[in-house]
Amino acid sequence: MQLCLYQRDDCKLCDEAVALLARVRAPDFESLWIDDDADLEARYGTRVPVLRDEDSGRELDWPFDAAALREFLQA
């Protein structure tokens, strides 16, 4: 599983998502900031933070809690 967290600079919700990933002890993930990428902005602009499994293409949109995150990681 290759995880990527799509987020924005200075995003309180993104910071909350990162903290939740740490609390759940999620596997390592890459952070991608969408601010300077028109394609990513169009795709994720109103949805960030979004956790994506790059291998399967599955995405978990905010808001998510620990239970939803664990379910996503175990699927």
C-alpha positions in Angstrom: 0.0 0.0 0.0 1.4 3.3 -1.1 -0.4 6.2 0.7 -0.5 9.8 -0.3 -2.2 12.6 1.6 -3.3 15.4 -0.6 -3.4 18.7 1.3 -3.0 22.5 1.2 -0.5 24.8 2.9 -1.8 26.3 6.1 -4.7 23.9 6.3 -6.0 23.2 9.8 -8.0 20.2 8.6 -4.9 18.8 6.9 -3.0 19.2 10.2 -5.7 17.3 11.9 -5.5 14.5 9.4 -1.8 14.2 9.8 -2.2 14.0 13.6 -4.9 11.3 13.2 -2.7 9.3 10.9 0.0 9.4 13.5 -2.4 8.4 16.3 -3.6 5.4 14.3 0.0 4.6 13.4 -0.7 4.5 9.8 2.0 3.3 7.5 4.4 5.9 6.0 2.7 8.2 3.5 3.7 10.9 1.1 2.3 14.4 1.4 1.4 16.2 -1.7 0.4 19.9 -1.6 -2.2 20.8 -4.3 -1.8 24.6 -4.1 0.6 25.1 -7.1 -0.8 22.4 -9.3 -3.8 23.3 -11.4 -4.7 19.6 -12.1 -4.6 18.6 -8.4 -6.4 21.8 -7.5 -9.2 20.9 -9.9 -9.4 17.4 -8.6 -9.0 17.9 -4.8 -9.6 21.6 -4.3 -12.8 21.3 -2.1 -12.0 17.8 -0.8 -8.7 18.1 1.0 -7.4 16.5 3.0 -7.7 13.3 1.0 -5.9 10.1 1.7 -5.3 8.0 -1.4 -4.0 4.5 -1.8 -1.9 4.9 -5.0 -1.9 1.2 -5.6 -5.6 0.7 -5.7 -6.8 4.2 -6.4 -9.1 4.2 -3.4 -9.6 7.5 -1.7 -10.7 8.6 1.8 -12.1 12.1 1.9 -12.2 14.3 5.0 -13.8 14.2 7.4 -12.7 10.8 8.6 -12.2 9.5 12.1 -10.0 6.8 13.5 -12.5 4.0 12.8 -12.9 5.0 9.2 -9.2 5.4 8.8 -8.5 1.9 10.2 -11.1 0.4 7.9 -9.6 2.1 4.9 -6.1 0.9 5.9 -7.3 -2.7 6.4 -9.3 -3.0 3.2 
